[in-house]
């Protein structure tokens, strides 16, 4: 089952989702923005040669039943805290 809101890493050539990052641990949008920036850096998403994109389920949700590993923020990078 997919989290209520999540970011997901996708191969832009095949449009295949590679990993889902749950956003359920965050209460504020500022925290989500900081976490997204950390994921982008960690996975080199902004490098044109990486072939990866990071998408937000609010804008482009995956179909229910998608089978991709779901990662919690606390298990991937330290959770950011908005000030």
N, C-alpha and C positions, 0 to 999 in steps of 0.2 A: 504494500500500500504506500502510495506517495504521501509525503508530508503535505500539510496545508499550503505552505509556501516554501519554495526552494530555488536555488540556482542550480544549473546543470551545465556540465562541460560536454561539448559536442565536437565531433570531427566535422569540419565544415565541408569537406569533400564528399563524405558519405551521408552526412546529416545523422550519423549514429551517435546517440548519447553514450558517454563514457563513464560519467559519475554524477551523482546527485548530492548536493550539499544542502541539508535541511537548514531552514531559517527559524525553526520553532523556538530556539533558545533566545532569540532577540526580541526585545520589547519596543525598540525605537528604530525608526528608519535610518537614523544616523549610524547605528550599529551595523545595520545591513550594508550600508554603503562602504563602511570601513572593512567589513569582512569580504565584500566583493573585491575591493582593491587588493587585499591580501591574497585572495585566491588567484586573481589575475597575475600578480607577481610570481606566486608560487608555481603556476603552471605555464608561465610565459605566454599568456593569452594575447597580449598586445604585440607580440612579435609576429609579423606577417608570415614568417616561415614556419611557425608552429603548427599551422593548420587547425587551430582550436578556436572555439568561441565559447563564451560564458553567457548563458541566457537565463532570464528571470521567468519563473512560472506565471507571474502576473501578466506578462506580455505574451508569452508563448509557452503554454503548458504542454507537458508530454501527455500522450494518451494514457488513460487508466490502464493498469496492467503492465506498464513498461517495466521490464526487469533489468535494473541497473543498480549497482551498489549505492546505498544511501549512507552518507557520512554526516556525522554530527559535528558542529563547529568545534566543540571541545576536543575532538579527536583528530582534527586536521591542522588547525593553526590555533594559537591562543585567541580566545574570543575577544574581539575589540570592544572597547567601551567608549561610547560617545561622551564628550564632555559638555 
